[in-house]
Amino acid sequence: MGNGTKKVLILGSTGSIGENTLDIIRQFPERFKVTGLVAGKNSEKLKKQMEKFNPEAVALFEGELETPVGVDFYSGEEGIKSLIQDIDFDIVVAAISGASGIIPTFESAKKAERVALANKESLVCAGKFIKAVAKELVPVDSEHSAIFQALLSGKKEEIKEIILTASGGPFRGKKLEELKDVKPEDALSHPNWDMGNKVTIDSATLMNKGLEVIEAVWLFDVPVEKIKVVVHPQSIVHSMVRFCDNSFIAQMGKPDMRIPIAYALSYPERLPLPDNLGMEFYEMSLTFEKPDLKTFKCLRLAFEALDRGYPYPIILNAADEVAVNSFLKGKIPFTAIPEVIEKTMDILNLSSPETIEEVVSIDKLARETAEKVVQSFLA
Ligand SMILES: NC(=O)c1ccc[n+]([C@@H]2O[C@H](COP(=O)([O-])OP(=O)(O)OC[C@H]3O[C@@H](n4cnc5c(N)ncnc54)[C@H](OP(=O)(O)O)[C@@H]3O)[C@@H](O)[C@H]2O)c1
């Protein structure tokens, strides 16, 4: 991308990534201008963002919002597509949560010079289609941002391993029997990161790491055999690459999403971020452990979905969304989340999608199947 002020569309502006993105843009008004904001149903927050950033247009998936003259309002799934068609933008920050982000990410990727990608589900479910239309994909996920940066110091054929770090979440070190009575509020208290509910529960089950493994396969075009996961409770080393000479190149820093978000917006340059987003090297204590795939079965299931082949990652992701929702509503215990996913994967035997619309149909079918599996747990 060339220089000058970049026009930015934010999908999921009212979420954790969306708000952090706006915080970066607020600090660099000469570099970025918000032209579009898209949210789910939080009209109050969207209104405040609209007043502060004065975009060309805003959209809600559900609900209404009165906008001043000069700011267009769109609503619903089709409305979001129309906003993407109608407004001008150079960068899209794709930060809707879950599979709802697939189509908006795909549609905006067709137009944007750069996709700053947070919505990992887009790549997990539709990596083939999104990569085919995107001019440039720069990851926002801290792990993938770290790998993206580490890869700048070697050639693709020199990669020995890509190592994703995982904090281990709030239940690191626990055994399966100890997790039976976990309540949503226990699972929602992540030790290092402040994130949306879905990704926080996924961090507690390690499904988040599983989805990130699949995301990494698509982003970096490496075989899954080269991708490893290591637990690093402090979340300071954000991930690393081991090259063929056995050198590890890692990216480190305070666990704050504004750092990878800023990089995704400004790459190949770096933005001068304030000192409170930094830390001293002597403050870092770094430890690493092997992940426990017996207790955290979701991570194993993600590797299994890759092994079974496309479209199993779509089924894995859809079943996970249903299972996490059911857990948050108190319908199933925490330990049933991987059971729902595994059963759904066992029931469905589907062929690979040929279009993005088929991805959406498979996602829908997998959700319906997972709902039935949840019902069988209640019976
Ligand atoms: N948070 C992190 O630190 C982090 C780190 C790495 C990757 N990610 C990834 O980034 C994505 C967003 O995560 P998050 O933590 O920011 O989630 P979040 O806080 O739950 O925010 C989700 C955003 O998506 C919007 N949204 C939900 N459904 C929508 C729909 N159907 N149409 C349009 N907008 C919709 C929400 O709007 P409302 O507010 O109106 O509901 C909100 O703006 C996820 O894919 C996550 O895995 C997050």
The ligand as an SDF file (V2000), in Angstrom:
LIG
                    3D

 48 52  0  0  0  0  0  0  0  0999 V2000
  -10.6550   -9.7170   21.3550 N   0  0  0  0  0  0  0  0  0  0  0  0
   -9.4380  -10.1360   21.0650 C   0  0  0  0  0  0  0  0  0  0  0  0
   -8.4740   -9.8250   21.7810 O   0  0  0  0  0  0  0  0  0  0  0  0
   -9.1940  -10.9840   19.8460 C   0  0  0  0  0  0  0  0  0  0  0  0
   -7.8960  -11.4030   19.5770 C   0  0  0  0  0  0  0  0  0  0  0  0
   -7.6530  -12.1030   18.4020 C   0  0  0  0  0  0  0  0  0  0  0  0
   -8.6950  -12.3970   17.5400 C   0  0  0  0  0  0  0  0  0  0  0  0
   -9.9440  -12.0130   17.8390 N   0  0  0  0  0  0  0  0  0  0  0  0
  -11.0230  -12.3370   16.9030 C   0  0  0  0  0  0  0  0  0  0  0  0
  -11.6400  -11.1340   16.4860 O   0  0  0  0  0  0  0  0  0  0  0  0
  -13.0330  -11.3380   16.2800 C   0  0  0  0  0  0  0  0  0  0  0  0
  -13.7900  -10.3540   17.1640 C   0  0  0  0  0  0  0  0  0  0  0  0
  -13.4910  -10.6410   18.5150 O   0  0  0  0  0  0  0  0  0  0  0  0
  -13.9310   -9.6510   19.6940 P   0  0  0  0  0  0  0  0  0  0  0  0
  -13.2860  -10.1770   20.9190 O   0  0  0  0  0  0  0  0  0  0  0  0
  -13.6830   -8.2370   19.2850 O   0  0  0  0  0  0  0  0  0  0  0  0
  -15.4940   -9.9540   19.7470 O   0  0  0  0  0  0  0  0  0  0  0  0
  -16.6420   -9.1070   20.4470 P   0  0  0  0  0  0  0  0  0  0  0  0
  -16.0790   -8.2100   21.4770 O   0  0  0  0  0  0  0  0  0  0  0  0
  -17.6930  -10.0880   20.8330 O   0  0  0  0  0  0  0  0  0  0  0  0
  -17.1830   -8.1770   19.2530 O   0  0  0  0  0  0  0  0  0  0  0  0
  -17.8300   -8.7020   18.1380 C   0  0  0  0  0  0  0  0  0  0  0  0
  -18.2450   -7.5910   17.2050 C   0  0  0  0  0  0  0  0  0  0  0  0
  -18.9740   -8.1610   16.1040 O   0  0  0  0  0  0  0  0  0  0  0  0
  -20.2590   -7.5220   16.0190 C   0  0  0  0  0  0  0  0  0  0  0  0
  -21.2020   -8.4840   15.4620 N   0  0  0  0  0  0  0  0  0  0  0  0
  -21.6180   -9.6530   16.0100 C   0  0  0  0  0  0  0  0  0  0  0  0
  -22.4600  -10.2790   15.1580 N   0  0  0  0  0  0  0  0  0  0  0  0
  -22.5650   -9.4900   14.0600 C   0  0  0  0  0  0  0  0  0  0  0  0
  -23.2780   -9.6000   12.8480 C   0  0  0  0  0  0  0  0  0  0  0  0
  -24.0520  -10.6400   12.5790 N   0  0  0  0  0  0  0  0  0  0  0  0
  -23.1490   -8.6010   11.9350 N   0  0  0  0  0  0  0  0  0  0  0  0
  -22.3710   -7.5260   12.1990 C   0  0  0  0  0  0  0  0  0  0  0  0
  -21.6600   -7.3720   13.3260 N   0  0  0  0  0  0  0  0  0  0  0  0
  -21.7710   -8.3500   14.2450 C   0  0  0  0  0  0  0  0  0  0  0  0
  -20.5650   -7.1020   17.4410 C   0  0  0  0  0  0  0  0  0  0  0  0
  -21.5720   -6.1270   17.4770 O   0  0  0  0  0  0  0  0  0  0  0  0
  -22.4310   -5.8510   18.8550 P   0  0  0  0  0  0  0  0  0  0  0  0
  -21.4610   -5.2620   19.8100 O   0  0  0  0  0  0  0  0  0  0  0  0
  -23.4440   -4.8780   18.4160 O   0  0  0  0  0  0  0  0  0  0  0  0
  -22.9730   -7.1610   19.2890 O   0  0  0  0  0  0  0  0  0  0  0  0
  -19.1890   -6.5700   17.8370 C   0  0  0  0  0  0  0  0  0  0  0  0
  -18.9750   -5.3210   17.2460 O   0  0  0  0  0  0  0  0  0  0  0  0
  -13.2990  -12.8090   16.6190 C   0  0  0  0  0  0  0  0  0  0  0  0
  -13.2660  -13.5560   15.4480 O   0  0  0  0  0  0  0  0  0  0  0  0
  -12.1270  -13.1840   17.5130 C   0  0  0  0  0  0  0  0  0  0  0  0
  -11.7970  -14.5570   17.4470 O   0  0  0  0  0  0  0  0  0  0  0  0
  -10.2210  -11.3010   18.9710 C   0  0  0  0  0  0  0  0  0  0  0  0
  1  2  1  0
  2  3  2  0
  2  4  1  0
  4  5  1  0
  4 48  2  0
  5  6  2  0
  6  7  1  0
  7  8  2  0
  8  9  1  0
  8 48  1  0
  9 10  1  0
  9 46  1  0
 10 11  1  0
 11 12  1  0
 11 44  1  0
 12 13  1  0
 13 14  1  0
 14 15  2  0
 14 16  1  0
 14 17  1  0
 17 18  1  0
 18 19  2  0
 18 20  1  0
 18 21  1  0
 21 22  1  0
 22 23  1  0
 23 24  1  0
 23 42  1  0
 24 25  1  0
 25 26  1  0
 25 36  1  0
 26 27  1  0
 26 35  1  0
 27 28  2  0
 28 29  1  0
 29 30  1  0
 29 35  2  0
 30 31  1  0
 30 32  2  0
 32 33  1  0
 33 34  2  0
 34 35  1  0
 36 37  1  0
 36 42  1  0
 37 38  1  0
 38 39  2  0
 38 40  1  0
 38 41  1  0
 42 43  1  0
 44 45  1  0
 44 46  1  0
 46 47  1  0
M  CHG  2   8   1  16  -1
M  END
$$$$
